[in-house]
């Protein structure tokens, strides 16, 4: 189990030089954000937060990769709760209990299958599933949420393009009054490549006072 206190904030990552310094800022510095955003490389099924986000398919029934791992760790009661939910549209999200997971809840977000001939639609759908997840967390009085990389695996969304979309959605949400209801938003990555990309791009959206 990975406790929240053991997950570094980006303020801590800046102090240890784990984050690269952006040449340009896409958004201005807001000090409070540095203590509310985290980056973790590891297994999202072991994170102890109010909700982890599942990269689900439209049926909301267990498949493979992150989805399968979450269902395996949560146990059969998660699938039983998902069955009567009647699936979910691409770009949407629905919440269930976490059952045997350290997380209290699972927010099932349905990302798009990438199509280079319809990039605008896919970008809108990807942004929507992240935003819907954040709003569901706030609407359920949750304070901490952890995201995997959605749609970048078998759904084929280019990881750098997806990361820009995700960080832009989260930054805009953090800047709102509603966004202030969340204490911590954690990006959980698995590979070294994904971690390096987040370390490169986070400072563009969440610059530190050291820049």
C-alpha positions as CSV (number, residue, x, y, z in Angstrom):
1,X,0.0,0.0,0.0
2,X,1.3,3.5,-0.9
3,X,0.1,6.1,1.7
4,X,-0.6,9.6,0.6
5,X,2.1,11.0,2.9
6,X,4.7,8.9,1.0
7,X,3.7,10.5,-2.4
8,X,5.8,13.6,-3.1
9,X,4.1,16.8,-4.2
10,X,5.5,18.7,-7.1
11,X,6.9,21.2,-4.7
12,X,9.0,18.4,-3.2
13,X,10.0,17.2,-6.7
14,X,11.2,20.7,-7.6
15,X,13.3,20.9,-4.5
16,X,15.0,17.7,-5.4
17,X,15.4,18.7,-9.1
18,X,13.3,15.8,-10.2
19,X,11.2,18.1,-12.4
20,X,12.8,19.7,-15.4
21,X,12.4,23.5,-15.8
22,X,10.2,24.7,-18.6
23,X,11.6,27.3,-21.0
24,X,8.1,28.8,-21.2
25,X,5.1,28.8,-18.9
26,X,1.7,28.0,-20.2
27,X,0.2,29.2,-16.9
28,X,1.3,31.6,-14.1
29,X,2.6,30.3,-10.8
30,X,0.0,29.6,-8.1
31,X,1.8,28.5,-4.9
32,X,-1.1,26.4,-3.6
33,X,-1.0,24.2,-6.7
34,X,2.5,23.0,-5.9
35,X,1.2,21.2,-2.8
36,X,-1.9,19.7,-4.5
37,X,-0.3,18.0,-7.5
38,X,1.8,14.8,-7.3
39,X,3.6,12.5,-9.7
40,X,4.2,8.8,-8.8
41,X,5.7,6.0,-10.7
42,X,4.2,2.7,-9.5
43,X,1.1,0.6,-9.2
44,X,-2.2,2.6,-9.0
45,X,-3.9,-0.4,-7.3
46,X,-1.8,0.1,-4.3
47,X,-2.4,3.9,-3.8
48,X,-4.4,4.8,-0.7
49,X,-6.6,7.7,-1.7
50,X,-10.3,8.5,-1.8
51,X,-10.5,7.5,-5.5
52,X,-8.4,6.0,-8.2
53,X,-9.4,6.4,-11.8
54,X,-9.8,3.3,-13.9
55,X,-9.1,3.5,-17.7
56,X,-12.3,1.6,-18.5
57,X,-14.0,0.5,-21.7
58,X,-17.5,1.4,-22.6
59,X,-19.0,-1.7,-21.0
60,X,-17.4,-0.9,-17.7
61,X,-16.6,-4.6,-17.4
62,X,-13.1,-5.8,-16.7
63,X,-10.8,-6.0,-19.7
64,X,-7.0,-5.9,-19.7
65,X,-4.1,-3.7,-18.5
66,X,-5.0,-1.0,-16.0
67,X,-8.7,-2.0,-16.1
68,X,-8.0,-5.7,-15.5
69,X,-5.5,-5.0,-12.8
70,X,-7.9,-2.8,-10.9
71,X,-10.7,-5.3,-11.1
72,X,-8.3,-8.1,-10.0
73,X,-7.2,-6.1,-7.0
74,X,-10.7,-4.9,-6.0
75,X,-12.2,-8.4,-6.2
76,X,-15.5,-9.7,-7.7
77,X,-17.7,-7.2,-5.9
78,X,-16.4,-4.4,-8.2
79,X,-17.6,-6.2,-11.3
80,X,-20.9,-7.0,-9.7
81,X,-21.5,-3.3,-9.0
82,X,-20.4,-2.3,-12.5
83,X,-22.8,-4.7,-14.3
84,X,-26.0,-2.8,-13.7
85,X,-24.5,0.6,-14.5
86,X,-25.3,0.0,-18.2
87,X,-21.9,1.0,-19.4
88,X,-20.6,4.5,-20.1
89,X,-20.2,6.7,-23.1
90,X,-16.7,7.7,-24.3
91,X,-15.6,10.8,-22.5
92,X,-17.8,10.0,-19.5
93,X,-17.2,8.5,-16.1
94,X,-19.0,6.7,-13.3
95,X,-18.1,5.9,-9.7
96,X,-18.2,2.7,-7.6
97,X,-16.8,1.5,-4.3
98,X,-13.2,0.4,-4.1
99,X,-13.9,-2.9,-2.3
100,X,-10.5,-4.7,-1.7
101,X,-8.4,-1.8,-3.0
102,X,-6.7,0.7,-0.6
103,X,-8.7,3.4,-2.4
104,X,-12.2,3.9,-1.1
105,X,-13.7,4.4,-4.6
106,X,-13.0,3.7,-8.3
107,X,-14.0,6.3,-10.9
108,X,-14.4,4.5,-14.2
109,X,-13.4,6.9,-17.0
110,X,-13.9,5.9,-20.7
111,X,-11.2,7.4,-22.9
112,X,-11.3,7.5,-26.7
113,X,-9.7,5.1,-29.2
114,X,-7.3,7.4,-31.0
115,X,-7.9,8.2,-34.7
116,X,-5.4,10.5,-36.4
117,X,-8.2,11.5,-38.9
118,X,-10.4,12.9,-36.1
119,X,-7.9,14.4,-33.6
120,X,-10.2,17.2,-32.5
121,X,-13.0,14.8,-31.4
122,X,-10.6,12.5,-29.7
123,X,-8.9,15.3,-27.8
124,X,-12.3,16.6,-26.6
125,X,-13.3,13.1,-25.5
126,X,-10.0,12.6,-23.6
127,X,-10.4,16.0,-21.9
128,X,-14.0,15.2,-21.0
129,X,-13.2,11.9,-19.2
130,X,-10.6,13.6,-17.0
131,X,-12.9,16.6,-16.3
132,X,-15.9,14.3,-15.5
133,X,-13.7,12.3,-13.1
134,X,-12.6,15.4,-11.3
135,X,-16.2,16.7,-11.0
136,X,-17.5,13.3,-9.8
137,X,-14.8,13.3,-7.1
138,X,-15.9,16.8,-5.9
139,X,-19.6,16.0,-6.1
140,X,-19.0,13.0,-3.8
141,X,-17.0,15.0,-1.3
142,X,-13.8,13.2,-2.1
143,X,-10.5,15.0,-1.4
144,X,-7.8,12.9,-3.1
145,X,-7.8,11.3,-6.6
146,X,-5.2,9.4,-8.6
147,X,-5.1,9.1,-12.4
148,X,-3.4,6.6,-14.7
149,X,-2.5,7.5,-18.2
150,X,-5.9,7.0,-20.1
151,X,-6.1,5.9,-23.7
152,X,-2.3,5.8,-24.2
153,X,-2.0,2.0,-24.2
154,X,-4.0,-0.2,-26.5
155,X,-6.2,2.7,-27.5
156,X,-3.2,4.3,-29.2
157,X,-3.4,7.9,-28.1
158,X,0.1,9.4,-28.5
159,X,1.5,9.8,-25.0
160,X,2.9,13.3,-25.4
161,X,-0.3,14.7,-27.0
162,X,-2.4,13.0,-24.3
163,X,-0.2,14.4,-21.5
164,X,-0.7,18.0,-22.7
165,X,-4.5,17.4,-22.8
166,X,-4.5,16.0,-19.3
167,X,-2.3,18.6,-17.7
168,X,-4.3,21.4,-19.3
169,X,-7.6,20.0,-18.0
170,X,-6.2,19.6,-14.5
171,X,-4.6,23.0,-14.4
172,X,-7.8,24.7,-15.5
173,X,-9.8,22.7,-13.0
174,X,-7.4,23.6,-10.2
175,X,-7.8,27.3,-11.0
176,X,-11.6,27.1,-10.4
177,X,-13.4,27.5,-7.1
178,X,-14.7,23.9,-7.5
179,X,-11.1,22.7,-8.0
180,X,-10.1,24.0,-4.6
181,X,-12.3,21.2,-3.1
182,X,-9.6,18.7,-3.9
183,X,-6.6,18.4,-1.7
184,X,-4.4,16.2,-3.9
185,X,-4.4,15.1,-7.6
186,X,-1.9,12.4,-8.3
187,X,-0.6,11.3,-11.8
188,X,0.4,7.7,-11.6
189,X,2.6,6.5,-14.4
190,X,4.1,3.0,-15.0
191,X,7.0,3.3,-17.4
192,X,10.2,5.3,-17.2
193,X,9.2,6.9,-20.5
194,X,5.9,8.2,-19.1
195,X,7.6,9.4,-16.0
196,X,10.2,11.4,-17.9
197,X,7.5,13.0,-20.1
198,X,5.5,14.1,-17.0
199,X,8.7,15.4,-15.4
200,X,9.3,17.4,-18.6
201,X,5.8,18.9,-19.0
202,X,4.5,19.4,-15.5
203,X,6.6,22.6,-15.1
204,X,4.9,24.2,-18.1
205,X,1.5,23.9,-16.5
206,X,2.5,24.1,-12.8
207,X,5.6,26.3,-12.7
208,X,7.5,26.7,-9.5
209,X,8.9,29.8,-7.8
210,X,12.4,28.5,-8.7
211,X,11.9,29.2,-12.4
